[in-house]
Amino acid sequence: MRKTSLLFCVALAGCHIGPEGGPDRTLASRIPADTMLLAGVRMDALRGTVLYQKVLEGRGLSEFDKLAGRASFDPRKDVKEMLFAFDGRSGVLLAKGRFGKPSIQDAEQAGHRGATLWGVQNWWVAFPDGETAVAGTREMVGRVLDGPGGGGKGLLERARKLPRAAQAWMVFDGGAFQANAAPDASNLSNFTRVFRSMTEASFYIEADKGLDGLLEGRCQNEKQARTLSDAVRGLVGIARLSVPSSHSEALRFYDGITVGQHDDELSIRIRVPEDALDAFLKFAVPPR
């Protein structure tokens, strides 16, 4: 099915790489304590890729869409970088961009330590300065504004080692996918099970020309790593079966996925040339 194949693509590619790799240092300084997962996206770089233009451009961007047309800025265009921090139960989105003197029409307002919080339904956002936004639940936004930040130091060290050219990346420690795992009935549960089985992992994706990415993780023992690698190969096989003969060129996307295992370590390498990615997106992404 198209939806299954598209989900597989997004799950792999769906997780800012600064001059040294990892997030912007201003955003990094606001990471809450107890953070178990960090995921970053360099929006300025991602917007120029075929992946963004064919999968995301012109489609819904979740909570950011709720602000478009109501805010004094367009979050879909003015955001340069996003950093998501998750502690296993709650998350907060930190963003760097061109916000100026922000305002949001018809939004609930609240004060917190001298800052204005703008509420749209259950989504709140604050702007500590003209280039930084903090978004999430009111509790999480307030927590970030209270400081002192400085969380996720081990995660940041690993993120700094990722390729600086990557448009998207993720690093996490074991337990990050335990509390809020996807329901067993959902397709996404297959991928959360993969992540939940790892004690730590890192992932990045470069989409300048085709896809070039790598997930590296460590499991509790060699047996678990071997079982997990077999499971991932099975998922790739199932995804291949969803491609009809009329879109056989789309199979080249899956040919670019290599699963490796050594001792307690698991790796998933993604190397998909641009023409193979284009063929896959024509199959997997429904027309606007």
TORKOL-4160 file (C-alpha; in steps of 0.2 Angstrom, whole numbers, padded with zeros to 4 digits, m for minus):
288
<pt num="1" X="0000" Y="0000" Z="0000"/>
<pt num="2" X="0006" Y="0018" Z="m0004"/>
<pt num="3" X="0003" Y="0023" Z="0014"/>
<pt num="4" X="0014" Y="0010" Z="0021"/>
<pt num="5" X="0028" Y="0014" Z="0009"/>
<pt num="6" X="0027" Y="0033" Z="0012"/>
<pt num="7" X="0027" Y="0030" Z="0031"/>
<pt num="8" X="0043" Y="0019" Z="0029"/>
<pt num="9" X="0051" Y="0034" Z="0020"/>
<pt num="10" X="0046" Y="0047" Z="0032"/>
<pt num="11" X="0051" Y="0036" Z="0047"/>
<pt num="12" X="0068" Y="0034" Z="0040"/>
<pt num="13" X="0070" Y="0052" Z="0034"/>
<pt num="14" X="0059" Y="0059" Z="0047"/>
<pt num="15" X="0071" Y="0064" Z="0060"/>
<pt num="16" X="0101" Y="0109" Z="0064"/>
<pt num="17" X="0117" Y="0104" Z="0060"/>
<pt num="18" X="0128" Y="0119" Z="0064"/>
<pt num="19" X="0146" Y="0122" Z="0058"/>
<pt num="20" X="0152" Y="0107" Z="0069"/>
<pt num="21" X="0136" Y="0096" Z="0068"/>
<pt num="22" X="0122" Y="0096" Z="0081"/>
<pt num="23" X="0110" Y="0111" Z="0085"/>
<pt num="24" X="0113" Y="0129" Z="0086"/>
<pt num="25" X="0121" Y="0133" Z="0102"/>
<pt num="26" X="0108" Y="0146" Z="0108"/>
<pt num="27" X="0094" Y="0132" Z="0106"/>
<pt num="28" X="0106" Y="0120" Z="0114"/>
<pt num="29" X="0107" Y="0131" Z="0130"/>
<pt num="30" X="0089" Y="0129" Z="0133"/>
<pt num="31" X="0087" Y="0110" Z="0132"/>
<pt num="32" X="0078" Y="0105" Z="0148"/>
<pt num="33" X="0086" Y="0093" Z="0161"/>
<pt num="34" X="0081" Y="0074" Z="0159"/>
<pt num="35" X="0080" Y="0075" Z="0140"/>
<pt num="36" X="0082" Y="0058" Z="0133"/>
<pt num="37" X="0080" Y="0062" Z="0114"/>
<pt num="38" X="0085" Y="0076" Z="0103"/>
<pt num="39" X="0080" Y="0079" Z="0085"/>
<pt num="40" X="0085" Y="0093" Z="0074"/>
<pt num="41" X="0080" Y="0100" Z="0057"/>
<pt num="42" X="0089" Y="0113" Z="0047"/>
<pt num="43" X="0074" Y="0120" Z="0038"/>
<pt num="44" X="0083" Y="0133" Z="0028"/>
<pt num="45" X="0093" Y="0118" Z="0020"/>
<pt num="46" X="0079" Y="0106" Z="0019"/>
<pt num="47" X="0068" Y="0118" Z="0009"/>
<pt num="48" X="0079" Y="0116" Z="m0006"/>
<pt num="49" X="0079" Y="0097" Z="m0007"/>
<pt num="50" X="0068" Y="0087" Z="m0018"/>
<pt num="51" X="0062" Y="0077" Z="m0003"/>
<pt num="52" X="0054" Y="0093" Z="0005"/>
<pt num="53" X="0047" Y="0100" Z="m0011"/>
<pt num="54" X="0038" Y="0084" Z="m0015"/>
<pt num="55" X="0033" Y="0078" Z="0002"/>
<pt num="56" X="0031" Y="0093" Z="0013"/>
<pt num="57" X="0029" Y="0109" Z="0003"/>
<pt num="58" X="0011" Y="0114" Z="0002"/>
<pt num="59" X="0006" Y="0101" Z="0014"/>
<pt num="60" X="0001" Y="0102" Z="0032"/>
<pt num="61" X="0015" Y="0105" Z="0044"/>
<pt num="62" X="0006" Y="0101" Z="0060"/>
<pt num="63" X="0005" Y="0114" Z="0074"/>
<pt num="64" X="0015" Y="0127" Z="0063"/>
<pt num="65" X="0000" Y="0128" Z="0051"/>
<pt num="66" X="m0011" Y="0134" Z="0065"/>
<pt num="67" X="0000" Y="0149" Z="0067"/>
<pt num="68" X="0001" Y="0153" Z="0048"/>
<pt num="69" X="m0011" Y="0168" Z="0044"/>
<pt num="70" X="m0013" Y="0172" Z="0062"/>
<pt num="71" X="0004" Y="0177" Z="0067"/>
<pt num="72" X="0015" Y="0192" Z="0062"/>
<pt num="73" X="0027" Y="0179" Z="0054"/>
<pt num="74" X="0025" Y="0163" Z="0044"/>
<pt num="75" X="0033" Y="0149" Z="0053"/>
<pt num="76" X="0033" Y="0138" Z="0038"/>
<pt num="77" X="0045" Y="0151" Z="0029"/>
<pt num="78" X="0053" Y="0161" Z="0043"/>
<pt num="79" X="0060" Y="0146" Z="0054"/>
<pt num="80" X="0078" Y="0143" Z="0050"/>
<pt num="81" X="0081" Y="0128" Z="0062"/>
<pt num="82" X="0070" Y="0117" Z="0074"/>
<pt num="83" X="0076" Y="0107" Z="0089"/>
<pt num="84" X="0064" Y="0095" Z="0098"/>
<pt num="85" X="0069" Y="0089" Z="0115"/>
<pt num="86" X="0059" Y="0074" Z="0123"/>
<pt num="87" X="0061" Y="0067" Z="0141"/>
<pt num="88" X="0051" Y="0051" Z="0138"/>
<pt num="89" X="0034" Y="0059" Z="0142"/>
<pt num="90" X="0034" Y="0077" Z="0136"/>
<pt num="91" X="0042" Y="0087" Z="0123"/>
<pt num="92" X="0046" Y="0105" Z="0118"/>
<pt num="93" X="0050" Y="0112" Z="0101"/>
<pt num="94" X="0064" Y="0126" Z="0101"/>
<pt num="95" X="0066" Y="0136" Z="0085"/>
<pt num="96" X="0078" Y="0149" Z="0078"/>
<pt num="97" X="0071" Y="0161" Z="0065"/>
<pt num="98" X="0066" Y="0178" Z="0059"/>
<pt num="99" X="0052" Y="0182" Z="0072"/>
<pt num="100" X="0055" Y="0201" Z="0074"/>
<pt num="101" X="0041" Y="0208" Z="0086"/>
<pt num="102" X="0029" Y="0193" Z="0086"/>
<pt num="103" X="0011" Y="0193" Z="0089"/>
<pt num="104" X="m0003" Y="0181" Z="0086"/>
<pt num="105" X="m0021" Y="0186" Z="0082"/>
<pt num="106" X="m0035" Y="0178" Z="0092"/>
<pt num="107" X="m0024" Y="0169" Z="0103"/>
<pt num="108" X="m0025" Y="0167" Z="0122"/>
<pt num="109" X="m0011" Y="0176" Z="0131"/>
<pt num="110" X="m0003" Y="0173" Z="0148"/>
<pt num="111" X="0013" Y="0180" Z="0156"/>
<pt num="112" X="0027" Y="0170" Z="0163"/>
<pt num="113" X="0043" Y="0178" Z="0171"/>
<pt num="114" X="0040" Y="0194" Z="0160"/>
<pt num="115" X="0038" Y="0184" Z="0144"/>
<pt num="116" X="0021" Y="0183" Z="0134"/>
<pt num="117" X="0014" Y="0166" Z="0131"/>
<pt num="118" X="0003" Y="0164" Z="0116"/>
<pt num="119" X="m0010" Y="0150" Z="0116"/>
<pt num="120" X="m0018" Y="0141" Z="0101"/>
<pt num="121" X="m0029" Y="0127" Z="0108"/>
<pt num="122" X="m0017" Y="0117" Z="0118"/>
<pt num="123" X="m0002" Y="0123" Z="0109"/>
<pt num="124" X="0008" Y="0138" Z="0117"/>
<pt num="125" X="0023" Y="0148" Z="0111"/>
<pt num="126" X="0034" Y="0161" Z="0118"/>
<pt num="127" X="0048" Y="0171" Z="0111"/>
<pt num="128" X="0062" Y="0175" Z="0123"/>
<pt num="129" X="0070" Y="0186" Z="0109"/>
<pt num="130" X="0067" Y="0190" Z="0091"/>
<pt num="131" X="0076" Y="0175" Z="0085"/>
<pt num="132" X="0070" Y="0161" Z="0097"/>
<pt num="133" X="0054" Y="0152" Z="0099"/>
<pt num="134" X="0049" Y="0140" Z="0112"/>
<pt num="135" X="0033" Y="0129" Z="0109"/>
<pt num="136" X="0024" Y="0115" Z="0117"/>
<pt num="137" X="0012" Y="0113" Z="0132"/>
<pt num="138" X="0011" Y="0128" Z="0143"/>
<pt num="139" X="0020" Y="0118" Z="0157"/>
<pt num="140" X="0034" Y="0113" Z="0145"/>
<pt num="141" X="0036" Y="0131" Z="0138"/>
<pt num="142" X="0036" Y="0138" Z="0156"/>
<pt num="143" X="0049" Y="0125" Z="0161"/>
<pt num="144" X="0061" Y="0131" Z="0147"/>
<pt num="145" X="0058" Y="0149" Z="0151"/>
<pt num="146" X="0062" Y="0145" Z="0170"/>
<pt num="147" X="0079" Y="0138" Z="0165"/>
<pt num="148" X="0092" Y="0134" Z="0168"/>
<pt num="149" X="0093" Y="0123" Z="0153"/>
<pt num="150" X="0109" Y="0114" Z="0150"/>
<pt num="151" X="0101" Y="0097" Z="0148"/>
<pt num="152" X="0106" Y="0083" Z="0136"/>
<pt num="153" X="0125" Y="0085" Z="0137"/>
<pt num="154" X="0128" Y="0067" Z="0132"/>
<pt num="155" X="0116" Y="0068" Z="0118"/>
<pt num="156" X="0124" Y="0084" Z="0112"/>
<pt num="157" X="0141" Y="0077" Z="0112"/>
<pt num="158" X="0135" Y="0063" Z="0100"/>
<pt num="159" X="0125" Y="0075" Z="0089"/>
<pt num="160" X="0141" Y="0086" Z="0087"/>
<pt num="161" X="0149" Y="0071" Z="0079"/>
<pt num="162" X="0136" Y="0069" Z="0065"/>
<pt num="163" X="0139" Y="0076" Z="0048"/>
<pt num="164" X="0138" Y="0095" Z="0047"/>
<pt num="165" X="0129" Y="0093" Z="0030"/>
<pt num="166" X="0114" Y="0083" Z="0036"/>
<pt num="167" X="0098" Y="0092" Z="0035"/>
<pt num="168" X="0090" Y="0081" Z="0049"/>
<pt num="169" X="0096" Y="0071" Z="0063"/>
<pt num="170" X="0091" Y="0062" Z="0079"/>
<pt num="171" X="0100" Y="0055" Z="0095"/>
<pt num="172" X="0092" Y="0047" Z="0109"/>
<pt num="173" X="0095" Y="0036" Z="0125"/>
<pt num="174" X="0086" Y="0020" Z="0130"/>
<pt num="175" X="0068" Y="0024" Z="0137"/>
<pt num="176" X="0064" Y="0038" Z="0126"/>
<pt num="177" X="0051" Y="0028" Z="0117"/>
<pt num="178" X="0044" Y="0018" Z="0131"/>
<pt num="179" X="0031" Y="0029" Z="0139"/>
<pt num="180" X="0023" Y="0036" Z="0123"/>
<pt num="181" X="0025" Y="0022" Z="0111"/>
<pt num="182" X="0013" Y="0021" Z="0096"/>
<pt num="183" X="m0002" Y="0009" Z="0098"/>
<pt num="184" X="0001" Y="m0008" Z="0093"/>
<pt num="185" X="m0012" Y="m0007" Z="0080"/>
<pt num="186" X="m0003" Y="0007" Z="0071"/>
<pt num="187" X="0010" Y="0005" Z="0057"/>
<pt num="188" X="0021" Y="0017" Z="0066"/>
<pt num="189" X="0022" Y="0004" Z="0081"/>
<pt num="190" X="0034" Y="m0006" Z="0070"/>
<pt num="191" X="0047" Y="0008" Z="0070"/>
<pt num="192" X="0045" Y="0013" Z="0088"/>
<pt num="193" X="0048" Y="m0006" Z="0093"/>
<pt num="194" X="0064" Y="m0004" Z="0084"/>
<pt num="195" X="0069" Y="0011" Z="0093"/>
<pt num="196" X="0063" Y="0004" Z="0110"/>
<pt num="197" X="0075" Y="m0010" Z="0108"/>
<pt num="198" X="0090" Y="0001" Z="0108"/>
<pt num="199" X="0100" Y="0007" Z="0123"/>
<pt num="200" X="0106" Y="0022" Z="0113"/>
<pt num="201" X="0106" Y="0027" Z="0094"/>
<pt num="202" X="0110" Y="0041" Z="0082"/>
<pt num="203" X="0103" Y="0045" Z="0065"/>
<pt num="204" X="0105" Y="0058" Z="0051"/>
<pt num="205" X="0099" Y="0061" Z="0034"/>
<pt num="206" X="0106" Y="0071" Z="0020"/>
<pt num="207" X="0094" Y="0074" Z="0005"/>
<pt num="208" X="0104" Y="0086" Z="m0006"/>
<pt num="209" X="0105" Y="0073" Z="m0020"/>
<pt num="210" X="0094" Y="0058" Z="m0017"/>
<pt num="211" X="0095" Y="0051" Z="0001"/>
<pt num="212" X="0111" Y="0047" Z="0011"/>
<pt num="213" X="0108" Y="0043" Z="0029"/>
<pt num="214" X="0114" Y="0031" Z="0043"/>
<pt num="215" X="0106" Y="0025" Z="0059"/>
<pt num="216" X="0118" Y="0017" Z="0072"/>
<pt num="217" X="0112" Y="0010" Z="0088"/>
<pt num="218" X="0117" Y="m0001" Z="0102"/>
<pt num="219" X="0106" Y="m0015" Z="0110"/>
<pt num="220" X="0107" Y="m0024" Z="0127"/>
<pt num="221" X="0116" Y="m0039" Z="0120"/>
<pt num="222" X="0121" Y="m0047" Z="0104"/>
<pt num="223" X="0106" Y="m0058" Z="0103"/>
<pt num="224" X="0094" Y="m0043" Z="0104"/>
<pt num="225" X="0104" Y="m0034" Z="0090"/>
<pt num="226" X="0103" Y="m0050" Z="0079"/>
<pt num="227" X="0084" Y="m0051" Z="0082"/>
<pt num="228" X="0082" Y="m0033" Z="0078"/>
<pt num="229" X="0092" Y="m0033" Z="0062"/>
<pt num="230" X="0081" Y="m0048" Z="0056"/>
<pt num="231" X="0065" Y="m0038" Z="0061"/>
<pt num="232" X="0071" Y="m0023" Z="0051"/>
<pt num="233" X="0075" Y="m0033" Z="0036"/>
<pt num="234" X="0058" Y="m0040" Z="0037"/>
<pt num="235" X="0050" Y="m0023" Z="0038"/>
<pt num="236" X="0060" Y="m0019" Z="0022"/>
<pt num="237" X="0053" Y="m0035" Z="0014"/>
<pt num="238" X="0035" Y="m0031" Z="0018"/>
<pt num="239" X="0037" Y="m0013" Z="0012"/>
<pt num="240" X="0044" Y="m0020" Z="m0005"/>
<pt num="241" X="0028" Y="m0031" Z="m0007"/>
<pt num="242" X="0017" Y="m0016" Z="m0006"/>
<pt num="243" X="0025" Y="m0009" Z="m0022"/>
<pt num="244" X="0014" Y="m0014" Z="m0037"/>
<pt num="245" X="0022" Y="m0020" Z="m0053"/>
<pt num="246" X="0016" Y="m0004" Z="m0062"/>
<pt num="247" X="0029" Y="0006" Z="m0050"/>
<pt num="248" X="0043" Y="m0007" Z="m0051"/>
<pt num="249" X="0056" Y="0008" Z="m0052"/>
<pt num="250" X="0051" Y="0012" Z="m0034"/>
<pt num="251" X="0059" Y="m0004" Z="m0028"/>
<pt num="252" X="0076" Y="0004" Z="m0031"/>
<pt num="253" X="0072" Y="0015" Z="m0015"/>
<pt num="254" X="0073" Y="m0001" Z="m0005"/>
<pt num="255" X="0088" Y="m0008" Z="m0014"/>
<pt num="256" X="0097" Y="0007" Z="m0006"/>
<pt num="257" X="0094" Y="0001" Z="0012"/>
<pt num="258" X="0107" Y="m0010" Z="0020"/>
<pt num="259" X="0105" Y="m0017" Z="0037"/>
<pt num="260" X="0121" Y="m0022" Z="0047"/>
<pt num="261" X="0124" Y="m0030" Z="0064"/>
<pt num="262" X="0140" Y="m0034" Z="0074"/>
<pt num="263" X="0140" Y="m0039" Z="0092"/>
<pt num="264" X="0127" Y="m0028" Z="0101"/>
<pt num="265" X="0127" Y="m0015" Z="0087"/>
<pt num="266" X="0115" Y="m0012" Z="0073"/>
<pt num="267" X="0116" Y="m0001" Z="0058"/>
<pt num="268" X="0104" Y="0004" Z="0044"/>
<pt num="269" X="0113" Y="0013" Z="0030"/>
<pt num="270" X="0102" Y="0022" Z="0017"/>
<pt num="271" X="0110" Y="0027" Z="0000"/>
<pt num="272" X="0096" Y="0031" Z="m0013"/>
<pt num="273" X="0101" Y="0040" Z="m0029"/>
<pt num="274" X="0091" Y="0055" Z="m0034"/>
<pt num="275" X="0082" Y="0046" Z="m0049"/>
<pt num="276" X="0077" Y="0031" Z="m0037"/>
<pt num="277" X="0070" Y="0043" Z="m0024"/>
<pt num="278" X="0060" Y="0052" Z="m0038"/>
<pt num="279" X="0053" Y="0036" Z="m0044"/>
<pt num="280" X="0048" Y="0031" Z="m0026"/>
<pt num="281" X="0040" Y="0048" Z="m0022"/>
<pt num="282" X="0030" Y="0047" Z="m0038"/>
<pt num="283" X="0023" Y="0031" Z="m0031"/>
<pt num="284" X="0022" Y="0034" Z="m0012"/>
<pt num="285" X="0017" Y="0052" Z="m0011"/>
<pt num="286" X="m0002" Y="0056" Z="m0016"/>
<pt num="287" X="m0004" Y="0071" Z="m0028"/>
<pt num="288" X="m0009" Y="0087" Z="m0020"/>
